[in-house]
Amino acid sequence: MKPTVVDISPRGDAVSFALGGELVVPRLVRRQGRFVEVALVAGRAMLLPGDDVRIEIAVGAGCTLRLVDIGGLVVYGRAAEVGEASQWHARVDLEAGAHLAWDGLPTVITDAGSLTRSLTITLAPGSSAFLRETLVLGRTGERGGRLRADTDVSDAIGPLVRETLEVRGDSPVPGILGANRVMDSVIAVGDQACVADVPGATRLELDRGGTVVRYLGDAAHDSPLGGLVSGAARHDREPARVA
């Protein structure tokens, strides 16, 4: 399968762009000056065992991209027990003064599902990224399958975030997720990455260059992080706040 590509480049006071993909199809929603909004649409039912989604995002100097998920992601299996893993990997490259806001919808790993997932972000000077990632073990009444999720964020100086979560819904581990089914995170990194405090969520200040705000719980709809990414594409110096 061809990777999903969202490539935004400056062209005078406007932008040029390239969009393509099969499993995940990017669709232009609107553009104004150097701001572009793109929807990510599933090309078919997914994720099935063995599916391999690769998403490549590049935002050129001085451009702003807002990504919107259309529908959440469900990781399916073929049998009552966990089988072949599905793959979901996103890479984001931001040039100088580029900005990204990605308001992701939940990824649900069913009882028979197995997912290997990664998010890699590279920041140039003056760039920033605001992303929401919601990981859910199981649908209602399920405990969930197997998940490995890696997050790697770096800038010109070096790493900002390196995190690995490896869990299995039927074998909860104290000190990782414990009995919680949901890990909802907003990652704000780079210049202008300012996020307000959110009651009911944990705030993790990075050593430099950003913040992670996180909620652990039993249901995604109980998370207080809804709306936190909306408006982040304005990229002013005011903190992003819950709508």
Secondary structure as GFF3:
##gff-version 3
##sequence-region A 1 243
A	DSSP	beta_strand	4	11	.	.	.	ID=ss1
A	DSSP	beta_strand	14	20	.	.	.	ID=ss2
A	DSSP	beta_strand	24	32	.	.	.	ID=ss3
A	DSSP	beta_strand	35	42	.	.	.	ID=ss4
A	DSSP	beta_strand	52	59	.	.	.	ID=ss5
A	DSSP	beta_strand	64	70	.	.	.	ID=ss6
A	DSSP	beta_strand	73	75	.	.	.	ID=ss7
A	DSSP	beta_strand	86	94	.	.	.	ID=ss8
A	DSSP	beta_strand	99	103	.	.	.	ID=ss9
A	DSSP	beta_strand	107	109	.	.	.	ID=ss10
A	DSSP	beta_strand	114	123	.	.	.	ID=ss11
A	DSSP	beta_strand	128	137	.	.	.	ID=ss12
A	DSSP	beta_strand	146	154	.	.	.	ID=ss13
A	DSSP	beta_strand	159	168	.	.	.	ID=ss14
A	DSSP	beta_strand	182	190	.	.	.	ID=ss15
A	DSSP	beta_strand	202	205	.	.	.	ID=ss16
A	DSSP	beta_strand	210	217	.	.	.	ID=ss17
A	DSSP	three_ten_helix	220	222	.	.	.	ID=ss18
A	DSSP	three_ten_helix	232	234	.	.	.	ID=ss19
###
